[in-house]
Amino acid sequence: MALIRFLLISIAVLYIFRVVARLLLPMFFQTIVKKAQQQQQHNPYNNYQQQRKPEGTVKVDYVPEGKRSQVPDTEGEFVEYEEIKK
């Protein structure tokens, strides 16, 4: 008898939870989306992205002292490789 009572109560609780979730979860997610949209509109980094330079331009702000190349920019960089024949 206790098993049947437990099963009936469990089924009722799950059914009620499912109905409540269908009603409340969409409202909950809408509020989260609205907050995220408002934060995105007020984000100062967003304005920086809209003022980007055209693609293909590169600006280097900082080059560490030890990493400066001794090779002129016109020469390029040599990469050693080994050809493997099968």
C-alpha positions in Angstrom: 0.0 0.0 0.0 2.8 2.4 0.8 4.5 1.7 -2.6 1.3 2.6 -4.5 0.9 5.8 -2.4 4.5 6.7 -3.0 4.1 6.2 -6.8 0.9 8.2 -7.0 2.4 11.1 -5.0 5.6 11.0 -7.1 3.6 11.1 -10.4 1.5 14.0 -9.1 4.5 16.0 -8.0 6.3 15.4 -11.4 3.1 16.4 -13.3 2.7 19.6 -11.3 6.4 20.4 -11.7 6.1 19.9 -15.4 3.1 22.2 -15.7 4.8 24.9 -13.6 8.0 24.6 -15.5 6.2 25.1 -18.8 4.7 28.3 -17.5 7.6 29.8 -15.6 10.7 28.9 -17.6 9.9 30.9 -20.7 9.4 34.0 -18.6 12.6 33.3 -16.7 14.6 33.0 -19.9 13.0 36.1 -21.4 14.2 38.2 -18.4 17.7 36.7 -18.8 17.8 37.6 -22.5 16.6 41.1 -21.9 19.2 41.7 -19.2 21.9 40.4 -21.5 20.7 42.7 -24.3 20.8 45.7 -22.1 24.3 44.9 -20.9 25.4 44.5 -24.5 24.0 47.9 -25.4 25.8 49.6 -22.5 29.1 47.8 -23.1 31.9 50.3 -24.0 33.8 47.6 -25.8 30.9 47.3 -28.3 31.6 50.8 -29.6 35.3 49.9 -30.2 34.3 47.0 -32.4 32.1 49.2 -34.5 35.0 51.5 -35.2 37.4 48.8 -36.4 39.8 49.3 -39.2 39.3 47.5 -42.5 40.5 44.0 -42.7 44.1 43.5 -43.8 45.6 46.2 -41.7 47.8 45.3 -38.7 49.0 47.5 -35.9 51.5 46.2 -33.4 51.4 48.2 -30.1 54.2 46.5 -28.3 57.2 44.3 -29.2 59.3 42.9 -26.4 62.9 44.0 -26.4 64.4 40.5 -26.7 62.1 39.4 -29.4 63.0 42.1 -32.0 64.2 40.5 -35.2 67.7 41.1 -36.7 66.3 40.4 -40.1 64.8 43.3 -42.0 61.1 43.1 -42.7 61.7 42.9 -46.5 63.6 39.6 -46.1 60.9 37.6 -44.4 61.4 34.6 -42.1 63.1 31.4 -43.0 61.6 28.2 -41.8 63.8 25.1 -41.9 62.1 22.0 -43.1 63.1 18.5 -44.1 61.6 16.7 -47.0 60.4 13.2 -46.4 60.2 10.8 -49.3 58.2 7.7 -49.1 
